[in-house]
């Protein structure tokens, strides 16, 4: 692999960064809200799964009321 000098490297980096399409404020807000919604749904799901497993183990082991 050929080595490039630092100046060429920086020019290549700048060319690649100029190709990036950055999201606008609206897209960022919508994405952020969706992440919070999905994180909440996943937390609720795992809480419910944990409670079901806990109940099953309590019944199997005869612990609790």
N, C-alpha and C positions, 0 to 999 in steps of 0.2 A: 504494500500500500504506500503510495507516494505521500510524503509529508508536505504540508502546506505551511507557509510562514504565517506568523500571527496576523499580519495585515490581511492576507487572503482569507484567513479563517474568520476574522471579524466581518469582512465583506460578505462572506457566505452566510454567516449568522444573521446579519442584517437583512439579507435577501430573503431568507427563510421566515424571519419574524414578520416581514412585510406581507407575507402570504397568509398570515393568520387572520381569521375573521373573528373579531372579538364580539361577544354578546352585548346588546344594548341594555339599558337599565330595566326595561320591562321584561326581557327574557331572563335576566339575572334574578329579578324578584319572583317571577313565576317558578323558576327552577328551585329557588331557595324554599319557597312555600311547599312545593311538592316534596322536597327532601324532608322537611319537618313532618308533613302528613304521613309519608311512608315510614319514617322512623317511629312515629306514634303508633301506627297500625302494627308494625313489627313488634314493638314493645308490648302492646296489648295481646297479640297472639302468643308471644312467648310467656307472658304472665299467665294466661289461661292454660297453656300447655303445662307449665310448671305446677299449677294448682291441680290439674287432672292427674299428673304423675304423683304428686304428693298424696292425693286422696287414694289413688290406687295402692301406693306403698303402705299407707296407714291401714287400709283394709287387709292387705296381704299379711302385714306384720302384726296386726291386731293392736295397733297403737291408737290412742285417742278414745273419743266417745262413740 
